Amino acid sequence: MIGYLKAKKILEKTRINIGLQNVSFIDSLNRISAENIYSKVNYPAGNNTAFDGYAINSKDTIFLNKKKSKLFKIIKTIAAGDNPKIRNVKKFQTVEVMTGAIIPKPFDTVIPIEQAQFCPNSKMKKYILINKKIGKNNHIRFKGSDFKKKELIIPKGELIQASHILALKSLGVKKVKVMSKPNILFFSTGNEISEKNKIKDWQVRNSNSYYIKSLSNNFLFNFIDGGILRDQDQNLFHKMLKKSLNSKADIVITSGAVSAGKFDFVPSVIKKFKLSSFFKGVSIRPGKPILFAKFKNKQKCFFGLPGNPISSAACFRFFVYPYLSNILNIKAEKSFRAILKKDFKKKKNFTRFLKAKLSSTKNGTLEVEILTGQESFKIKSFIKSNVWAILKSGKSLFKKGQLIECFSPIFSNKNIFK
């Protein structure tokens, strides 16, 4: 059995290549950018007005004041989307502009409509009266002031979100290169596992499969249901695993049958294959019997998760999820720290993944409560939790007031301060 940190290092060094895809920008939502994505254009494309108003040439107002005013003739109205070109603009002329309209030369500043004085009156708008010097560049949104051509929009390794879709369309990016989605082939194991809703007392509903499948709805992977392997299906598993090495599956995962029981056949089957990397058993709780293997000369790997639901969820969160992030070139996830609300004692040589509740005090201090019901079969505390608290190996007693490491659940939308 190895330590958690050593297991993490093995996973980091044992990457598989999953390839890239060119997709339409609209299909890139919740995908990982495979390269830096740059703007094709300046945005805004030209100088335009931030308000409805009147564009003038500021030079025409240099000598104007209350004693020396001037009427500026309104020669045209330009709305957003109109061709702004005007020929033969004369001195002391102005154009009415609507928000977003391009400001044509020689005009270089805008008087908001609320500040304009009309002549002969507000119903007969033929001129505006200006009796002061007007500064240059008022109320103008400048060409390229948001994005300049060739400016970075999305860095490599970024999750593309709806805000990015808005930017990509605005900036004329039609195609983007993204990481391919890893294909996960998932098997449940055990005679007790059932797909039925009405079950006997000795049966268990196949929840682990549906939990992990639900995670695939976000972005990280495609889920392939391999079905349920029964206790006597050792040869069938070997056959299906061999077949998967020549399939589209990138990662094979089993839930259950990885411990040391009579029908825990997964480790013995895995060892029949040529492997370039392997570990079984990590000094963690829950999830101690977790197994990992990389198939030699194949861009394929295997995870054997424990069968208990929380053990399976914890191992997916802290082994499979970081592995997926690594092969997708996502920036390494960072934990955060919170103050422990009550003392907690554990075995010294084990890293504990604990279902916990994060909250905030009135002064903004983050506190974390380790929930009761930490057993690996107990689901109620998993529902109540909004973070995972990690207590590292090498220490047994963690005292109230101590800062401890926390991680959010995968794709959580929970209000952690509720």
Long-range contacts (C-beta under 8 A, 24 or more apart in sequence): 1-281, 1-282, 1-283, 1-288, 2-279, 2-281, 2-282, 2-283, 3-282, 3-283, 3-351, 3-393, 4-282, 4-283, 4-284, 4-318, 4-351, 4-392, 4-393, 7-279, 7-282, 7-290, 7-292, 7-319, 8-322, 10-277, 10-279, 10-292, 11-292, 11-319, 11-322, 11-323, 11-326, 12-326, 13-277, 14-276, 14-277, 14-292, 14-294, 14-301, 15-326, 15-327, 16-250, 16-251, 16-294, 16-299, 16-300, 16-301, 16-327, 17-299, 17-327, 18-179, 18-180, 18-181, 18-182, 18-250, 18-299, 18-327, 18-328, 19-179, 19-180, 20-177, 20-178, 20-179, 20-180, 21-177, 21-178, 21-179, 21-180, 22-175, 22-176, 22-177, 22-178, 23-175, 23-176, 23-178, 24-174, 24-175, 25-165, 25-168, 25-169, 25-173, 25-174, 25-175, 25-176, 26-165, 26-169, 28-160, 28-164, 28-165, 28-168, 28-176, 28-178, 29-160, 29-161, 29-162, 29-165, 30-159, 30-160, 30-161, 30-218, 30-219, 31-159, 31-160, 31-178, 31-179, 31-181, 31-219, 32-157, 32-158, 32-159, 32-160, 32-178, 32-179, 32-219, 32-328, 32-329, 32-330, 33-154, 33-155, 33-156, 33-157, 33-158, 33-160, 33-176, 33-177, 33-178, 33-179, 34-156, 34-177, 34-178, 34-179, 34-329, 35-156, 35-177, 36-152, 36-154, 36-155, 36-156, 37-152, 37-153, 37-154, 37-168, 37-173, 37-176, 38-150, 38-151, 38-152, 38-153, 39-147, 39-148, 39-149, 39-150, 39-151, 39-152, 39-153, 39-171, 39-172, 39-173, 40-149, 40-171, 40-172, 40-173, 41-147, 41-149, 41-171, 41-172, 42-143, 42-144, 42-147, 42-148, 42-149, 43-144, 43-146, 43-147, 43-170, 43-171, 44-141, 44-142, 44-143, 44-144, 44-145, 44-146, 45-143, 46-84, 46-102, 46-103, 46-143, 47-102, 47-103, 47-140, 47-141, 47-142, 47-143, 48-80, 48-100, 48-101, 48-102, 48-103, 48-140, 48-141, 49-97, 49-98, 49-99, 49-100, 49-101, 49-103, 49-110, 49-139, 49-140, 49-141, 50-99, 50-110, 50-139, 50-140, 50-141, 51-99, 51-110, 51-112, 51-113, 51-139, 52-97, 52-98, 52-99, 52-112, 52-113, 53-96, 53-97, 53-110, 53-111, 53-112, 53-113, 53-115, 53-116, 53-139, 54-94, 54-95, 54-96, 54-97, 54-110, 54-111, 54-113, 54-116, 54-128, 55-94, 55-95, 55-97, 55-103, 55-104, 55-107, 55-108, 55-109, 55-110, 56-93, 56-94, 56-107, 56-108, 56-109, 56-110, 56-111, 56-130, 56-134, 57-89, 57-91, 57-106, 57-107, 57-108, 57-109, 58-108, 58-109, 58-134, 58-135, 58-136, 59-106, 60-91, 60-92, 61-130, 61-132, 61-133, 61-134, 62-133, 63-133, 64-130, 64-131, 64-132, 64-133, 65-131, 65-132, 65-133, 66-131, 66-132, 68-131, 69-129, 69-130, 69-131, 70-129, 70-130, 70-131, 71-119, 71-127, 71-128, 71-129, 71-130, 72-127, 72-128, 72-129, 72-130, 73-126, 73-127, 74-125, 74-126, 74-127, 74-128, 78-102, 78-104, 94-128, 96-125, 103-140, 108-136, 108-137, 108-140, 109-134, 109-135, 109-136, 109-137, 109-138, 109-139, 109-140, 110-138, 110-139, 110-140, 111-138, 112-139, 147-171, 156-329, 157-328, 157-329, 157-330, 157-331, 159-219, 159-330, 179-328, 179-329, 181-219, 181-220, 181-221, 181-222, 182-220, 182-221, 182-222, 182-250, 182-251, 182-324, 182-327, 182-328, 183-221, 183-222, 183-224, 183-248, 183-249, 183-250, 183-251, 184-212, 184-216, 184-221, 184-222, 184-223, 184-224, 184-249, 184-250, 184-251, 184-252, 184-253, 185-224, 185-226, 185-244, 185-247, 185-249, 185-251, 185-252, 185-253, 186-212, 186-213, 186-223, 186-224, 186-225, 186-226, 186-252, 186-253, 186-254, 186-255, 187-226, 187-227, 187-228, 187-229, 187-237, 187-240, 187-252, 187-253, 187-254, 187-255, 188-227, 188-228, 188-229, 188-254, 188-255, 188-256, 189-228, 189-229, 189-230, 189-231, 189-233, 189-254, 189-255, 189-256, 189-257, 189-266, 189-307, 190-228, 190-229, 190-230, 190-231, 190-256, 190-257, 190-263, 190-307, 191-230, 191-231, 191-263, 193-228, 193-256, 195-228, 207-309, 208-255, 208-256, 208-305, 208-307, 208-309, 208-312, 208-313, 209-255, 211-309, 211-312, 211-313, 212-253, 212-255, 212-312, 212-316, 215-316, 215-410, 215-411, 218-410, 218-411, 220-321, 220-324, 220-325, 220-328, 221-251, 221-324, 224-249, 226-252, 229-254, 229-257, 231-257, 231-263, 231-265, 232-263, 233-265, 234-265, 234-268, 234-269, 237-265, 237-266, 237-269, 238-269, 238-272, 241-269, 241-270, 241-273, 241-302, 242-273, 244-300, 245-273, 245-295, 245-298, 245-300, 249-300, 250-299, 250-300, 250-301, 251-300, 251-301, 251-302, 251-303, 251-320, 251-323, 251-324, 252-300, 252-301, 252-302, 252-303, 253-302, 253-303, 253-304, 253-305, 253-320, 254-302, 254-303, 254-304, 254-305, 255-305, 255-306, 255-307, 255-312, 256-305, 256-306, 256-307, 257-304, 257-307, 258-289, 258-290, 258-291, 258-304, 258-305, 258-306, 258-307, 259-289, 259-306, 260-289, 266-291, 266-304, 267-291, 267-304, 270-302, 270-304, 280-304, 283-349, 283-350, 283-351, 283-393, 284-314, 284-318, 284-350, 284-351, 284-352, 284-353, 285-346, 285-347, 285-350, 285-351, 285-352, 285-353, 285-376, 286-310, 286-311, 286-314, 286-315, 286-353, 286-374, 286-376, 287-311, 287-312, 287-314, 287-315, 287-318, 287-319, 287-353, 287-376, 288-350, 290-315, 290-319, 292-319, 306-376, 308-376, 308-377, 309-376, 309-377, 309-379, 309-382, 310-355, 310-375, 310-376, 310-377, 310-378, 310-379, 310-382, 311-376, 313-382, 314-353, 314-376, 314-388, 316-410, 317-353, 317-388, 317-407, 317-409, 317-410, 318-353, 318-388, 318-407, 321-410, 333-407, 335-390, 335-405, 335-406, 335-407, 336-366, 336-405, 336-406, 337-366, 337-403, 337-404, 337-405, 337-406, 338-366, 338-367, 338-368, 338-387, 338-389, 338-403, 338-404, 338-406, 339-365, 339-366, 339-367, 339-368, 339-401, 339-402, 339-403, 339-404, 340-367, 340-368, 340-370, 340-389, 340-398, 340-399, 340-400, 340-401, 340-402, 340-403, 340-404, 341-367, 341-368, 341-369, 341-370, 341-400, 342-369, 342-370, 342-400, 343-397, 343-398, 343-399, 343-400, 344-370, 344-391, 344-397, 344-398, 345-396, 345-397, 345-398, 346-391, 346-396, 346-398, 347-396, 348-393, 348-394, 348-395, 348-396, 349-393, 349-394, 350-393, 351-390, 351-391, 351-392, 351-393, 352-390, 352-391, 353-388, 353-389, 353-390, 354-388, 354-389, 354-390, 354-391, 355-381, 355-382, 355-384, 355-385, 355-388, 355-389, 356-385, 356-386, 356-387, 356-388, 356-389, 356-406, 357-384, 357-385, 357-386, 357-387, 358-386, 358-387, 358-406, 358-416, 358-417, 359-416, 359-417, 360-417, 368-404, 368-406, 385-409, 386-412, 386-414, 386-415, 386-416, 386-418, 387-416
